[in-house]
């Protein structure tokens, strides 16, 4: 892989950056809300030094619970939930169609379904092509970017647990009380879209995370061709580390442990940098997470450097009902990485 310095020299010459964000769940959609501020619609004025000319999201498609799971089972389609969240994240927040896509029915046979999921299901039925349904939905909502499912194959997750048992299905894996050791796709030969590989190859910046380690991030890296494309890409590759450990996913795992799991499942070294929060959560927030055995992810920076990855510390925590990333700060720091360089700690 080219060094961060070599890559930065090549991308510094460009005015419009190409960014690829990889993940799933609420983590990816939250990241996209921060990045879309730098990806204007045509005719919108913006600072050229911080402009994203092309923003692409690569989204996991292994969800088998809730509304997505029901539609997947009943209509034999890919789960639309994470895709829908990304479409909404890249659209205008207060636009009527955006609100409509977020609307969830509360009674009757449609209880639990969101309108956005049903819209994607209808378009998939009409076109017989889930990826085309996603493209058309993005067009309808005038999103500030492109959204690609990690694969259009109908895949399930299977996990080997630390006790040697095997658990199949994302919902069952998440519910298991045994620590996950390794993850697989079933079938294992799922392939990515051509557009996904092209976006990765042309990117200036690739981000992975934040999100559930085993059910939102790693599944993307199990799709044959995606980790290899990331490793070959001239882009800067950055892991956005989770704020807190997660029950049944990453309890007791440090930031370096997260990266080892991602690289291990990818089968190659894929990261140049890791953005890690250093702000301590409040006592009340720590107590809330402690009820599930969760703690702040430890920033073991020396272990990360030993892997050849540059850790970057910042104040990325925003507290509400739960701990959330400050995606405005993250987006700003990511663009600084590409355009200005990589100090050990970026100023807030």
C-alpha positions as CSV (number, residue, x, y, z in Angstrom):
1,X,0.0,0.0,0.0
2,X,1.1,3.6,-0.7
3,X,2.2,5.6,2.3
4,X,-0.1,8.2,3.8
5,X,2.4,10.8,2.7
6,X,2.3,9.6,-1.0
7,X,-1.5,9.5,-1.0
8,X,-1.8,12.9,0.6
9,X,0.4,14.5,-2.1
10,X,-1.7,13.1,-4.9
11,X,-5.1,14.1,-3.4
12,X,-3.8,17.6,-2.4
13,X,-3.8,18.5,-6.0
14,X,-7.5,17.9,-6.4
15,X,-10.2,20.4,-5.7
16,X,-13.1,18.0,-5.4
17,X,-12.6,15.0,-3.1
18,X,-14.1,11.6,-3.6
19,X,-15.2,10.0,-0.3
20,X,-16.4,6.5,0.4
21,X,-18.0,5.8,3.8
22,X,-18.5,2.1,4.7
23,X,-20.6,0.7,7.5
24,X,-24.2,0.1,8.6
25,X,-26.7,0.8,11.4
26,X,-27.1,4.2,12.9
27,X,-23.3,4.8,12.8
28,X,-23.0,5.1,9.1
29,X,-26.2,7.2,8.7
30,X,-24.9,9.6,11.4
31,X,-21.5,9.9,9.7
32,X,-23.2,10.8,6.4
33,X,-25.1,13.6,8.0
34,X,-21.8,15.2,8.9
35,X,-20.1,14.6,5.5
36,X,-23.1,15.7,3.4
37,X,-22.5,19.3,4.5
38,X,-19.4,19.3,2.3
39,X,-21.2,17.7,-0.6
40,X,-23.4,20.5,-2.0
41,X,-26.2,20.2,-4.5
42,X,-25.4,22.0,-7.8
43,X,-25.2,25.8,-7.7
44,X,-24.7,25.8,-3.9
45,X,-21.6,27.9,-2.8
46,X,-19.1,26.1,-0.7
47,X,-15.4,26.5,0.3
48,X,-13.5,24.6,-2.4
49,X,-10.8,23.5,0.0
50,X,-13.3,21.4,2.0
51,X,-15.6,20.3,-0.8
52,X,-16.6,16.7,-1.5
53,X,-17.4,16.3,-5.2
54,X,-18.5,12.7,-4.9
55,X,-19.8,10.9,-1.7
56,X,-20.6,7.2,-1.7
57,X,-22.0,5.0,1.1
58,X,-21.4,1.2,1.1
59,X,-24.0,-0.4,3.4
60,X,-24.2,-3.8,5.0
61,X,-27.2,-6.0,4.0
62,X,-27.3,-8.7,6.6
63,X,-30.1,-7.5,8.9
64,X,-32.7,-10.1,9.6
65,X,-34.7,-8.4,12.4
66,X,-37.6,-6.0,12.7
67,X,-39.3,-4.5,9.6
68,X,-36.3,-5.3,7.4
69,X,-36.4,-9.0,8.5
70,X,-40.1,-9.3,7.9
71,X,-39.8,-7.9,4.4
72,X,-36.8,-10.0,3.6
73,X,-38.6,-13.1,4.6
74,X,-42.0,-12.4,3.1
75,X,-40.8,-10.8,-0.2
76,X,-37.4,-12.5,-0.6
77,X,-35.6,-9.2,-0.9
78,X,-32.6,-7.6,0.7
79,X,-33.1,-5.8,4.0
80,X,-33.9,-2.2,3.3
81,X,-33.6,-0.6,6.8
82,X,-29.9,0.5,6.9
83,X,-30.2,1.6,3.2
84,X,-33.3,3.7,4.1
85,X,-31.5,5.3,7.0
86,X,-28.6,6.3,4.6
87,X,-31.0,7.7,2.0
88,X,-32.7,9.8,4.7
89,X,-29.3,11.0,6.1
90,X,-28.2,12.2,2.7
91,X,-31.5,14.0,1.9
92,X,-32.8,17.3,3.2
93,X,-33.6,16.8,6.8
94,X,-36.9,18.7,6.9
95,X,-38.1,17.9,3.4
96,X,-41.6,16.2,3.3
97,X,-40.3,13.1,1.5
98,X,-37.5,12.7,4.0
99,X,-40.1,12.9,6.9
100,X,-42.3,10.5,5.0
101,X,-39.4,7.9,4.6
102,X,-38.9,8.1,8.4
103,X,-42.6,7.6,9.2
104,X,-43.3,4.3,11.0
105,X,-46.7,2.7,11.2
106,X,-48.0,2.0,14.7
107,X,-51.0,-0.2,14.2
108,X,-52.6,-2.7,11.9
109,X,-50.8,-5.1,9.6
110,X,-48.3,-2.5,8.8
111,X,-47.3,-2.0,12.5
112,X,-43.5,-1.7,12.8
113,X,-42.9,-1.0,9.1
114,X,-41.5,2.3,8.0
115,X,-42.8,4.0,4.8
116,X,-39.2,4.1,3.5
117,X,-38.8,0.3,3.8
118,X,-42.2,-0.3,2.0
119,X,-41.2,2.2,-0.7
120,X,-37.9,0.3,-1.4
121,X,-39.8,-3.0,-1.3
122,X,-42.3,-1.6,-3.9
123,X,-39.5,-0.4,-6.2
124,X,-37.6,-3.6,-5.8
125,X,-40.7,-5.5,-6.9
126,X,-41.2,-3.2,-9.9
127,X,-37.6,-3.3,-11.1
128,X,-36.7,-6.7,-9.9
129,X,-33.4,-5.1,-8.9
130,X,-32.6,-3.9,-5.4
131,X,-29.6,-1.8,-6.4
132,X,-31.8,0.0,-9.0
133,X,-34.5,0.5,-6.4
134,X,-31.9,2.1,-4.1
135,X,-30.7,4.4,-6.9
136,X,-34.3,5.5,-7.8
137,X,-35.2,6.1,-4.2
138,X,-32.0,8.3,-3.8
139,X,-33.1,10.2,-6.9
140,X,-36.6,10.8,-5.6
141,X,-35.2,12.3,-2.4
142,X,-32.4,14.2,-4.2
143,X,-29.7,12.8,-2.0
144,X,-26.2,14.3,-1.8
145,X,-24.4,11.1,-2.6
146,X,-24.6,7.6,-3.9
147,X,-25.7,4.6,-1.9
148,X,-24.6,1.0,-2.7
149,X,-25.5,-2.2,-0.9
150,X,-22.3,-4.1,0.0
151,X,-23.7,-7.0,-2.2
152,X,-26.9,-7.8,-3.9
153,X,-26.6,-11.4,-2.9
154,X,-29.0,-12.7,-0.3
155,X,-26.5,-13.4,2.5
156,X,-26.7,-14.3,6.2
157,X,-24.1,-14.0,8.9
158,X,-22.7,-16.9,10.7
159,X,-20.5,-16.6,13.8
160,X,-18.1,-19.0,15.5
161,X,-18.2,-18.2,19.2
162,X,-15.4,-18.5,21.7
163,X,-17.0,-21.7,23.1
164,X,-16.8,-23.3,19.6
165,X,-20.6,-23.1,19.0
166,X,-21.9,-21.6,15.7
167,X,-24.7,-19.1,15.5
168,X,-26.5,-18.1,12.3
169,X,-28.4,-14.9,11.7
170,X,-27.6,-11.4,12.7
171,X,-30.4,-11.2,15.3
172,X,-29.3,-14.5,17.0
173,X,-25.7,-13.5,16.9
174,X,-26.4,-10.1,18.6
175,X,-28.6,-11.8,21.2
176,X,-25.9,-14.4,22.1
177,X,-24.2,-14.1,25.5
178,X,-21.0,-15.8,24.2
179,X,-18.2,-13.7,22.8
180,X,-17.8,-13.7,19.0
181,X,-14.6,-15.1,17.7
182,X,-15.0,-15.1,13.9
183,X,-17.7,-14.1,11.4
184,X,-18.6,-15.6,8.0
185,X,-21.0,-14.8,5.2
186,X,-23.3,-17.5,4.0
187,X,-22.9,-18.1,1.1
188,X,-19.3,-17.1,1.2
189,X,-18.9,-16.1,-2.5
190,X,-21.1,-12.9,-2.4
191,X,-19.8,-10.3,-4.8
192,X,-20.0,-6.5,-4.7
193,X,-21.5,-4.2,-7.3
194,X,-19.1,-2.9,-10.0
195,X,-20.0,0.6,-8.9
196,X,-18.8,-0.1,-5.4
197,X,-15.4,-1.3,-6.6
198,X,-15.1,1.7,-8.9
199,X,-16.0,4.2,-6.1
200,X,-13.3,2.6,-3.9
201,X,-10.7,2.7,-6.6
202,X,-11.3,6.4,-7.4
203,X,-11.6,7.5,-3.8
204,X,-9.4,10.1,-2.0
205,X,-10.8,9.1,1.4
206,X,-12.3,5.9,2.7
207,X,-13.9,5.6,6.1
208,X,-15.1,2.6,8.0
209,X,-17.2,3.1,11.1
210,X,-18.5,3.9,13.6
211,X,-20.9,1.0,14.1
212,X,-21.4,-2.4,15.7
213,X,-18.1,-4.2,15.1
214,X,-19.4,-7.6,14.0
215,X,-22.8,-6.8,12.6
216,X,-22.4,-3.4,10.9
217,X,-18.7,-3.1,9.9
218,X,-17.1,-6.6,9.4
219,X,-19.9,-7.9,7.1
220,X,-18.9,-5.4,4.4
221,X,-15.3,-6.7,4.6
222,X,-16.5,-10.3,4.1
223,X,-17.8,-9.5,0.6
224,X,-15.1,-10.8,-1.8
225,X,-13.3,-8.0,-3.6
226,X,-14.1,-5.1,-1.2
227,X,-11.1,-5.4,1.2
228,X,-8.8,-6.1,-1.7
229,X,-10.1,-3.0,-3.5
230,X,-9.6,-0.9,-0.3
231,X,-6.0,-2.2,0.0
232,X,-5.2,-1.3,-3.6
233,X,-7.0,2.1,-3.5
234,X,-4.8,5.3,-3.4
235,X,-7.2,6.7,-0.8
236,X,-6.4,7.5,2.8
237,X,-8.3,4.9,4.8
238,X,-9.5,5.8,8.3
239,X,-11.2,3.8,11.0
240,X,-13.7,5.9,13.0
241,X,-13.5,4.2,16.4
242,X,-16.6,3.5,18.5
243,X,-17.1,5.6,21.6
244,X,-18.2,2.8,23.9
245,X,-17.9,-0.9,23.9
246,X,-21.1,-2.8,23.0
247,X,-22.8,-5.7,24.7
248,X,-22.5,-9.0,22.7
249,X,-20.2,-7.2,20.2
250,X,-17.1,-5.7,21.8
251,X,-17.1,-5.8,25.6
252,X,-13.5,-5.6,26.8
253,X,-12.1,-4.7,23.4
254,X,-9.8,-1.8,23.0
255,X,-9.4,0.4,19.9
256,X,-6.5,-1.7,18.8
257,X,-8.6,-4.9,19.3
258,X,-11.3,-3.4,17.0
259,X,-8.8,-2.7,14.3
260,X,-7.3,-6.2,14.6
261,X,-10.7,-7.8,14.2
262,X,-11.4,-5.7,11.1
263,X,-8.0,-6.3,9.5
264,X,-8.3,-10.0,10.4
265,X,-11.6,-10.5,8.7
266,X,-10.5,-8.4,5.7
267,X,-7.4,-10.6,5.4
268,X,-5.2,-7.6,4.8
269,X,-4.1,-4.3,6.4
270,X,-6.7,-1.7,5.3
271,X,-6.1,1.3,7.6
272,X,-3.8,4.3,7.5
273,X,-5.4,6.2,10.4
274,X,-7.8,5.8,13.3
275,X,-9.9,8.6,14.7
276,X,-10.4,8.0,18.4
277,X,-12.4,9.9,21.0
278,X,-10.4,11.0,24.0
279,X,-13.2,12.9,25.9
280,X,-14.3,11.2,29.1
281,X,-18.1,10.6,29.3
282,X,-19.9,12.1,32.2
283,X,-20.4,10.0,35.4
284,X,-24.1,9.6,34.5
285,X,-23.3,8.4,31.0
286,X,-20.7,5.9,32.3
287,X,-23.1,4.6,34.9
288,X,-25.8,4.1,32.2
289,X,-23.5,2.0,30.0
290,X,-22.1,0.1,33.0
291,X,-25.5,-1.5,33.4
292,X,-24.7,-3.5,30.3
293,X,-21.1,-4.0,31.2
294,X,-20.0,-1.4,28.6
295,X,-17.2,1.1,29.0
296,X,-15.4,3.8,27.0
297,X,-13.3,2.2,24.3
298,X,-9.7,2.4,25.5
299,X,-7.4,4.4,23.2
300,X,-4.3,2.1,23.3
301,X,-2.4,4.3,20.8
302,X,1.0,2.6,21.1
303,X,-0.5,-0.7,20.1
304,X,-2.2,1.0,17.1
305,X,1.1,2.6,16.1
306,X,2.8,-0.8,16.2
307,X,0.4,-2.0,13.5
308,X,1.6,0.8,11.3
309,X,-1.6,2.9,11.8
310,X,-1.5,6.5,13.0
311,X,-4.0,7.2,15.8
312,X,-5.6,10.7,15.9
313,X,-7.2,11.7,19.1
314,X,-10.1,14.3,19.4
315,X,-13.1,15.4,21.3
316,X,-15.7,13.5,19.3
317,X,-18.3,12.7,22.0
318,X,-21.8,14.3,22.2
319,X,-24.0,13.1,25.0
320,X,-27.8,12.8,24.8
321,X,-29.9,9.7,25.6
322,X,-26.9,7.8,24.4
323,X,-23.3,8.6,23.5
324,X,-23.1,9.9,19.9
325,X,-20.2,11.0,17.7
326,X,-19.8,14.6,16.9
327,X,-19.9,14.1,13.1
328,X,-19.4,17.7,12.3
329,X,-16.0,17.6,14.0
330,X,-15.2,14.2,12.5
331,X,-16.1,15.4,9.0
332,X,-13.9,18.5,9.4
333,X,-11.0,16.5,10.7
334,X,-11.3,13.9,8.0
335,X,-11.1,16.6,5.3
336,X,-8.1,18.1,7.1
337,X,-6.4,14.7,6.9
338,X,-6.7,14.6,3.1
339,X,-6.0,18.3,2.4
340,X,-3.6,19.4,5.1
341,X,-1.8,16.4,6.6
342,X,-1.9,14.3,9.7
343,X,-0.6,15.8,13.0
344,X,-0.8,13.4,16.0
345,X,-3.7,15.4,17.3
346,X,-5.9,17.6,15.1
347,X,-7.0,20.9,16.8
348,X,-10.7,21.3,17.6
